[in-house]
Amino acid sequence: MNHFEYGPEGLACEGVPLARIAAEVGTPVYVYSRATLERHFTVFRDALVKAGVVDPLVAYAVKANSNVAVLKVLGDLGAGADTVSEGEVRRALAAGIPAERIVFSGVGKKREEIAFALKAGVAEINVESEPEMELIAAVAAELGVRAKIAFRVNPDVAAGGHAKIATGKSENKFGVSFAEAARLYANASNNAALDPIGVACHIGSQITDLEPMRAAFTKMRGLVEQLIGEGLSIERLDLGGGLGVPYFNHPEPPPPSAFAAMVAEVTKGLPVKLAFEPGRVIAANAGVMVSEVIHVHERPEGRKFLVIDAAMNDLVRPAMYDAFHDIRPVHAKTGESVYDVVGPVCETGDTFTRDRALPPFGPGDLVAFMSAGAYGSAMASEYNTRPLIPEVLVDGDRYAVIRKRPTYDEMLARDLIPEWV
Ligand code: LLP
């Protein structure tokens, strides 16, 4: 469930018509619903608790939507943060999320990033390879601290979904193999600079079938039991993120309650706490991108291009993963016309959809891209020197700009011309 519904003034986010935001803030613009963010987080966590998971750490995957205001909304509900860069750790801390709820993942953490995370006192650094374990040990020894680490294990399970976001097969760059995991865990236990506290896995994103997850989690259970059997101490199993959301053309994903029941079943009796890293399932359907039609370009042979003021640099998912986003008129209309919806960027890939039947549009009409709250603004760029688009958070009848659109002067001021040019 989300809070984007048609009202007397067209499609609204909670109590605020999107047309009002478009008029006051300009387009394109991302609009997020606080109530939806809160609902999704609560539903996810409560489903786990109801299924019998004791005190889960729900570390929201910051990469999905990293706006500090969004992080604060979630952090205030008790969310932790799954981060993959020093920048994301800083964002989580800036949002008031305590370090003891921050997980630091990622395949290529740099020395300075590790040092920053250790000084901040994050809950767990997920180790993705043996050289990374050695680097973390060296940095921790220099700082005179013991690094709490968890080994990210690659369960070698195919999760389905788009190849660019599947992470759980051994040919992917993520995590250590099962065979390595037990050896590295034992090595780490004997290293004064390391405090191994758990193991982690994450097999992919937009997963709509629980079976690959069940297979991966069952393997992880086996590993935890093996480590315990070897006398090693382990307190946390991090099961990652990846649960899919409905994008309207996609197989319906299982609800969090089904996911939670599966988790509870697979981990029953295991003497460890569980952690999760959900991103999309919290943020995707809590946000839309609103854009204005610039013009309709109709070719004599019949193809109709709906040229809008948002482009692939603002929402890259269709260009990058052939992703489907439902496109709705902000003011409900009757009738139908078939369009290719395109942005102003100078690439053929700047196409949001082809041959989509939509209501008939004209210049100045507003369209809303649904399910754009995750991996939308977070993946935006300034390609074609298009300013990053602003973000707005709605709370009931009020809204606030939570990231402003940069001015052209601000954008140009970042470039420097050396005096020898
Ligand atoms: N944990 C780790 C280690 C991850 O790599 C990811 C996502 C997550 C958690 C969160 O996964 P989620 O619950 O959001 O599925 N840009 C792509 C998605 C990339 C996902 C990368 N990793 C997209 O727009 O579909």
Boltz pocket constraint, residues with backbone or C-beta under 6 A from the ligand:
constraints:
  - pocket:
      binder: B
      contacts: [[A, 61], [A, 64], [A, 82], [A, 105], [A, 165], [A, 167], [A, 202], [A, 204], [A, 205], [A, 206], [A, 240], [A, 241], [A, 242], [A, 243], [A, 277], [A, 278], [A, 279], [A, 280], [A, 281], [A, 317], [A, 321], [A, 374], [A, 375]]
      max_distance: 6.0
